[in-house]
Structures are given as C-alpha cells and as structure tokens.
Amino acid sequence: MSTALTTSWARQQPHTKAIVYFKAGPGQDGRTFYARELYFNKPVNNPRQYGIDGLKRMIDNWGAAKVANALIIDLADNQEVHKFCTERGWVK
C-alpha cells in the first residue's frame, strides 16, 4: 500500500514555526524551525497542537543553557503563540 502524497511530512504546509535565538554560535541571529505535524507519516487528531508540542519539546531539550529566546508563531495569522525566555522559561 502506497502513502498518498498529502501525508508525506515533506509536502505538508505546517501550521506553526519556531524562531530560536541561541546564546552562542551561528544561531544568534535566529534560526527557523517548522513543525512536523505527522506521527511517522500518519495523520494525528490535532496537527496544529501536535506541532506546537513538538517545537516546545525540542526547545526544552536544548534548555536555557543553549537557548537565549524562542518564539513559536502561528503561520495562519503570523501571531506569537508561545515565548521562551532564559530567565523565566515559557512565558505565554
């Protein structure tokens, strides 16, 4: 059974992205990461929330030792959904 083109993670339009500002290295100007909203190329019930949770987990794994600030942005209306600060953790 072949997988339809619409379910491949490489062809999906994500709902959210994260802009991460690192404390040191080439990411100090900000690096952009887009959410993966499929579970092993299978659809999930709430892809937007699944993508947000994945981006937050990625940033939490790097932690305050590497990340200065991070923003998770909704691509539909270009609004900030969550913000990570080194001093306070997840603010919004």
Contacts in CASP RR format, 6 or more apart in sequence:
PFRMAT RR
TARGET T0000
AUTHOR 0000-0000-0000
METHOD contacts of the structure
MODEL  1
MSTALTTSWARQQPHTKAIVYFKAGPGQDGRTFYARELYFNKPVNNPRQY
GIDGLKRMIDNWGAAKVANALIIDLADNQEVHKFCTERGWVK
3 41 0 8 1.000
5 11 0 8 1.000
6 12 0 8 1.000
7 38 0 8 1.000
7 41 0 8 1.000
7 42 0 8 1.000
7 43 0 8 1.000
8 41 0 8 1.000
9 36 0 8 1.000
9 37 0 8 1.000
9 38 0 8 1.000
9 41 0 8 1.000
12 37 0 8 1.000
12 38 0 8 1.000
13 75 0 8 1.000
14 34 0 8 1.000
14 35 0 8 1.000
14 36 0 8 1.000
14 37 0 8 1.000
14 51 0 8 1.000
14 75 0 8 1.000
15 35 0 8 1.000
15 37 0 8 1.000
15 47 0 8 1.000
15 48 0 8 1.000
15 51 0 8 1.000
15 74 0 8 1.000
15 75 0 8 1.000
15 76 0 8 1.000
16 34 0 8 1.000
16 35 0 8 1.000
16 48 0 8 1.000
16 51 0 8 1.000
16 52 0 8 1.000
16 55 0 8 1.000
16 72 0 8 1.000
16 73 0 8 1.000
16 74 0 8 1.000
16 75 0 8 1.000
16 81 0 8 1.000
17 32 0 8 1.000
17 33 0 8 1.000
17 34 0 8 1.000
17 35 0 8 1.000
17 55 0 8 1.000
17 72 0 8 1.000
17 73 0 8 1.000
17 75 0 8 1.000
18 32 0 8 1.000
18 33 0 8 1.000
18 34 0 8 1.000
18 35 0 8 1.000
18 55 0 8 1.000
18 58 0 8 1.000
18 59 0 8 1.000
18 70 0 8 1.000
18 71 0 8 1.000
18 72 0 8 1.000
18 73 0 8 1.000
19 30 0 8 1.000
19 31 0 8 1.000
19 32 0 8 1.000
19 33 0 8 1.000
19 70 0 8 1.000
19 71 0 8 1.000
19 73 0 8 1.000
20 27 0 8 1.000
20 30 0 8 1.000
20 31 0 8 1.000
20 32 0 8 1.000
20 33 0 8 1.000
20 59 0 8 1.000
20 62 0 8 1.000
20 67 0 8 1.000
20 69 0 8 1.000
20 70 0 8 1.000
21 27 0 8 1.000
21 28 0 8 1.000
21 29 0 8 1.000
21 30 0 8 1.000
21 67 0 8 1.000
21 68 0 8 1.000
21 69 0 8 1.000
21 70 0 8 1.000
22 28 0 8 1.000
22 30 0 8 1.000
22 31 0 8 1.000
22 66 0 8 1.000
22 67 0 8 1.000
22 68 0 8 1.000
23 65 0 8 1.000
23 66 0 8 1.000
23 67 0 8 1.000
23 68 0 8 1.000
23 86 0 8 1.000
24 66 0 8 1.000
28 68 0 8 1.000
33 55 0 8 1.000
33 58 0 8 1.000
35 50 0 8 1.000
35 51 0 8 1.000
35 52 0 8 1.000
35 54 0 8 1.000
35 55 0 8 1.000
36 51 0 8 1.000
36 54 0 8 1.000
37 44 0 8 1.000
37 47 0 8 1.000
37 48 0 8 1.000
37 50 0 8 1.000
37 51 0 8 1.000
38 44 0 8 1.000
38 47 0 8 1.000
39 50 0 8 1.000
44 50 0 8 1.000
48 74 0 8 1.000
52 72 0 8 1.000
52 81 0 8 1.000
52 82 0 8 1.000
55 72 0 8 1.000
56 72 0 8 1.000
56 82 0 8 1.000
56 84 0 8 1.000
56 90 0 8 1.000
59 67 0 8 1.000
59 70 0 8 1.000
59 84 0 8 1.000
64 86 0 8 1.000
64 89 0 8 1.000
67 84 0 8 1.000
67 86 0 8 1.000
68 86 0 8 1.000
69 83 0 8 1.000
69 84 0 8 1.000
69 85 0 8 1.000
69 86 0 8 1.000
70 83 0 8 1.000
70 84 0 8 1.000
71 80 0 8 1.000
71 82 0 8 1.000
71 83 0 8 1.000
71 84 0 8 1.000
72 80 0 8 1.000
72 81 0 8 1.000
72 82 0 8 1.000
72 83 0 8 1.000
73 79 0 8 1.000
73 80 0 8 1.000
73 81 0 8 1.000
74 80 0 8 1.000
74 81 0 8 1.000
80 92 0 8 1.000
81 92 0 8 1.000
82 90 0 8 1.000
82 91 0 8 1.000
82 92 0 8 1.000
83 90 0 8 1.000
83 91 0 8 1.000
83 92 0 8 1.000
84 90 0 8 1.000
84 91 0 8 1.000
85 91 0 8 1.000
END
